[in-house]
């Protein structure tokens, strides 16, 4: 690994050890085994490094699991059935990634206070939609690119709501995939 990758891994390690609010640039540099100056050179700031490290980590855990669900359910089912099956499986994905979701929420508050971090998120979100749309379109090739991207955006927005509710009301009633599929069908007049 290079210094940049070492810093990303060091940031994740330091955050898990110290918590997001208590992690210092020195903690990250020490965990990464690099100089403190490397943070500024590669990322410009500790905040930018943390944003990128957590986004990559959550993208790998939750994002990859979501993509796998989309692929697995879409391979053998129609789009409405695959939609329901994907969201029936997301509850388990969120439960397995609860610690990562907690960090994401902490990071979200930090991002909301930082114009630089907000700009990074703004620049990144289109890529998230595109990546999800590519998976949707691969499993449902009858969709055009605009339809696949719209579904990807819906999935991403639903994920944010599911994640929020699963953290704030872990014993509360979350809709399942079948509930969501009925709602989409009703909205489309089916």
C-alpha positions as CSV (number, residue, x, y, z in Angstrom):
1,X,0.0,0.0,0.0
2,X,1.0,3.6,-0.5
3,X,0.7,6.5,2.0
4,X,-2.8,7.4,0.7
5,X,-4.1,3.9,1.2
6,X,-2.3,3.6,4.5
7,X,-3.9,6.8,5.7
8,X,-7.4,5.6,4.7
9,X,-6.8,2.3,6.7
10,X,-5.3,4.3,9.6
11,X,-8.3,6.6,9.7
12,X,-10.7,3.8,9.9
13,X,-8.6,2.1,12.6
14,X,-8.2,5.2,14.7
15,X,-11.9,6.1,14.4
16,X,-12.9,2.6,15.6
17,X,-10.4,2.9,18.5
18,X,-11.1,6.5,19.6
19,X,-14.5,7.3,18.2
20,X,-15.1,9.9,15.4
21,X,-15.2,12.9,17.7
22,X,-12.0,12.0,19.6
23,X,-9.8,11.0,16.7
24,X,-6.9,13.4,16.0
25,X,-4.8,13.7,13.0
26,X,-1.9,12.4,15.0
27,X,-4.0,9.3,15.9
28,X,-4.5,8.7,12.2
29,X,-0.9,9.2,11.2
30,X,0.3,6.9,14.0
31,X,-2.2,4.2,13.0
32,X,-1.1,4.6,9.4
33,X,2.6,4.6,10.2
34,X,3.2,7.8,8.2
35,X,4.1,11.4,9.0
36,X,1.5,13.9,10.1
37,X,2.3,16.0,7.0
38,X,1.1,13.1,4.7
39,X,-2.5,13.9,5.7
40,X,-2.2,17.4,4.3
41,X,-0.3,16.2,1.2
42,X,-2.7,13.5,0.2
43,X,-6.0,14.9,1.5
44,X,-5.6,18.5,2.3
45,X,-7.2,18.1,5.8
46,X,-8.0,15.5,8.4
47,X,-11.7,16.1,7.8
48,X,-11.4,15.3,4.1
49,X,-9.5,12.1,4.9
50,X,-12.1,11.0,7.4
51,X,-14.9,11.7,4.9
52,X,-13.3,9.7,2.2
53,X,-12.2,6.8,4.5
54,X,-15.7,6.4,6.0
55,X,-17.5,6.7,2.6
56,X,-15.2,4.1,1.2
57,X,-15.7,1.8,4.1
58,X,-19.5,2.1,4.1
59,X,-19.5,1.8,0.4
60,X,-17.7,-1.5,0.7
61,X,-19.8,-2.9,3.5
62,X,-23.3,-1.7,2.9
63,X,-23.0,-0.7,-0.7
64,X,-21.4,-4.0,-1.8
65,X,-24.0,-6.0,0.1
66,X,-26.8,-4.0,-1.5
67,X,-25.3,-4.6,-5.0
68,X,-25.1,-8.3,-4.3
69,X,-28.8,-8.3,-3.2
70,X,-29.7,-6.5,-6.4
71,X,-27.7,-9.0,-8.5
72,X,-28.9,-12.1,-6.7
73,X,-32.6,-11.1,-6.7
74,X,-32.6,-9.7,-10.2
75,X,-31.0,-12.7,-11.8
76,X,-34.1,-14.9,-11.4
77,X,-37.0,-12.5,-10.7
78,X,-39.0,-9.8,-12.5
79,X,-38.2,-6.2,-11.5
80,X,-41.1,-5.9,-9.0
81,X,-40.3,-9.2,-7.4
82,X,-36.6,-8.4,-7.3
83,X,-37.4,-5.0,-5.7
84,X,-39.3,-6.6,-2.9
85,X,-36.7,-9.3,-2.4
86,X,-33.9,-6.7,-2.3
87,X,-35.6,-4.7,0.4
88,X,-36.6,-7.8,2.4
89,X,-32.8,-8.5,2.5
90,X,-31.7,-5.0,3.4
91,X,-32.9,-5.3,7.0
92,X,-30.2,-8.0,7.6
93,X,-27.6,-6.0,5.8
94,X,-28.2,-3.0,8.0
95,X,-28.2,-5.1,11.2
96,X,-24.8,-6.6,10.2
97,X,-23.4,-3.1,9.6
98,X,-24.8,-1.3,12.6
99,X,-21.4,0.0,13.8
100,X,-20.7,1.4,10.4
101,X,-24.1,3.1,10.3
102,X,-23.4,4.7,13.7
103,X,-20.1,6.1,12.3
104,X,-21.9,7.2,9.2
105,X,-24.4,9.2,11.3
106,X,-21.7,10.8,13.3
107,X,-19.9,11.6,10.1
108,X,-23.1,13.0,8.5
109,X,-23.3,15.6,11.3
110,X,-19.7,16.6,10.7
111,X,-20.3,16.8,6.9
112,X,-23.4,19.0,7.5
113,X,-21.2,21.5,9.2
114,X,-18.4,21.5,6.7
115,X,-18.8,23.2,3.2
116,X,-15.7,21.3,2.0
117,X,-17.1,17.9,3.1
118,X,-20.5,18.8,1.6
119,X,-18.8,19.6,-1.7
120,X,-17.0,16.3,-1.7
121,X,-20.3,14.5,-1.0
122,X,-22.0,16.5,-3.8
123,X,-19.3,15.5,-6.2
124,X,-19.5,11.8,-5.1
125,X,-23.3,11.2,-5.2
126,X,-23.6,11.0,-9.0
127,X,-21.0,8.2,-9.0
128,X,-23.0,6.3,-6.4
129,X,-26.1,6.6,-8.6
130,X,-24.2,5.5,-11.6
131,X,-22.7,2.5,-9.9
132,X,-26.0,1.3,-8.6
133,X,-27.7,2.0,-12.0
134,X,-25.1,-0.2,-13.7
135,X,-25.9,-3.1,-11.4
136,X,-29.7,-2.6,-11.9
137,X,-29.3,-2.5,-15.7
138,X,-27.1,-5.6,-15.7
139,X,-29.7,-7.6,-13.9
140,X,-32.6,-6.0,-15.8
141,X,-31.3,-5.3,-19.3
142,X,-34.7,-4.3,-20.6
143,X,-34.4,-1.0,-18.7
144,X,-33.0,2.0,-20.4
145,X,-30.2,4.0,-18.7
146,X,-32.6,6.7,-17.5
147,X,-34.9,4.1,-15.9
148,X,-32.0,2.3,-14.3
149,X,-30.6,5.6,-12.8
150,X,-34.0,6.5,-11.5
151,X,-34.3,3.2,-9.7
152,X,-30.8,3.6,-8.4
153,X,-31.8,7.0,-6.9
154,X,-34.9,5.5,-5.4
155,X,-32.8,2.7,-3.8
156,X,-30.3,5.1,-2.4
157,X,-33.0,7.4,-0.9
158,X,-34.8,4.3,0.6
159,X,-31.5,3.1,2.0
160,X,-31.0,6.4,3.8
161,X,-34.5,6.2,5.3
162,X,-34.1,2.5,6.2
163,X,-30.7,3.2,7.8
164,X,-32.0,6.1,9.9
165,X,-35.0,4.2,11.1
166,X,-33.0,1.0,11.9
167,X,-30.7,3.1,14.1
168,X,-33.2,5.3,15.8
169,X,-35.9,2.7,16.3
170,X,-34.2,-0.7,16.3
171,X,-37.3,-2.4,17.6
172,X,-39.7,-0.3,15.6
173,X,-41.7,-1.3,12.6
174,X,-39.8,-1.0,9.4
175,X,-41.6,-1.6,6.1
176,X,-40.5,-4.8,4.4
177,X,-39.8,-5.2,0.7
178,X,-43.3,-6.5,0.1
179,X,-44.8,-3.3,1.7
180,X,-42.6,-1.1,-0.4
181,X,-43.4,-3.0,-3.6
182,X,-47.2,-2.6,-3.0
183,X,-46.7,1.1,-2.4
184,X,-44.7,1.5,-5.7
185,X,-47.3,-0.6,-7.6
186,X,-50.2,1.6,-6.1
187,X,-48.3,4.8,-7.1
188,X,-47.9,3.5,-10.7
189,X,-51.6,2.6,-10.9
190,X,-51.2,-1.2,-10.8
